[in-house]
Amino acid sequence: MPKKARELTATELRRITKPGLFAVGGVAGLLFRVTDTGSQSWILRTMVGTKRRDIGLGGFPDVTLAQARDKARELKEKITQGIDPVEERKAARRSLIASQLSSITFEQAAAEFIRMKEREFRNPRNSEQWTSTLLAYAMPHIGKVPVHELQLSHIKSVLDPIWETKTETAKRIQGRLENILGWCAIHGYRSEENPARWKGYLDKVYPAPSKTRKRNHHAALELNAMPEFMGKLRTRAGAAARALEFLILTASRTNEVIGDKRIGKAGITWPEIDFEKRIWSVPAERMKSGKDHKVPLTERAIELLKAQKESSKGSLVFANPDGGIPSNNFLTSVLKRMDIDVTAHGFRSTFKDWARECTAYADEVSELALAHVNSDETRAAYARSELMDKRRLMMADWEHYCYHGRPEKASNVVSIGGAKS
């Protein structure tokens, strides 16, 4: 018969500082554990069926000696009744987790999904856009609904009011709902069924976006108005006017030229300019495509850059008076002062109209100039070569058109791009 341990007192326990396991008596198998770090806790070492179990009873002094003995007696009574306390605890934990998972609301799931996706977003504003659109259109309807309860009727409550009137916004929200609910299913918050899925599900409920939405293109200047506009722009003083002129001549995006002050992203910098090769190398992090982009520079573009360099105080080519990143209305303010109701981005559309209507350059050449991503294999092959020589000729023709319009030529004369005048 095993030797019965002497019952220790609480005072005696506090004197134990040496690491190890110590029998405290009162209940067979009740041990006081002291670790190398000095932490103290309770263990019940006992047989459960054919298995020896070390069952934790909590830390000391949160769990007192008297409480530890009571807990040990209760567990031994369960074992006598054929209950495994360890398995019972595991089952209770699984039940608790399942209960917590089933109660997570769409609002909570969306916040966690966006937090997780932030690492993938190239632009920090993407998470703001996700949050703001969901807050405006989805949360009022389904924000407080547990995700395991969401059905088609809930999704329709979000999309029905805006599918016909704000189709592009509605389609973006549908995609975000589909992604979030798919993520919820993977993490066990709901079943695999996804009521926000488009293909094979919501496409049977709603008309295709291409059949309903009215595309809101950026307001662009009429092609035949370019020479007059550029003539007036050229006479205006200031870095903003020069930045807008450079943007137009290079068919670039606003962020590529002046950056985005809202997220601290700088625009074009001097190290990106190769005056000798007459090339501007835009880094991937500032491109919408996420890929490096090279821009051939025309005579006037080089002239603009050299003039800016004379007054430059830092690395930014186009900066505010303090040398920092310009505000986001840097270019639009110029257009407003000129009383021109177009957007800076709209000049890319004007460039594309010119390339299609006034030249015979292959579409791939102007697409490369605009840094448009296309998965077509033929265009991908063009993209690998960058068609720099053809693009340089095209941008020179574009510059000529911007300031002088189409050249007056005989009907049998073909322009550099191959278009008949």
PyMOL commands that set and color helices and strands:
alter all, ss='L'
color gray80, all
select helices_A, chain A and resi 10-14+65-80+85-103+106-117+125-142+147-149+152-159+167-186+202-204+209-212+223-235+239-250+254-258+261-263+270-272+284-286+299-311+332-337+346-358+363-369+377-385+388-404
alter helices_A, ss='H'
color red, helices_A
select strands_A, chain A and resi 20-23+30-34+40-48+51-59+259-260+265-266+273-274+279-282+293-296
alter strands_A, ss='S'
color yellow, strands_A
deselect
rebuild
show_as cartoon
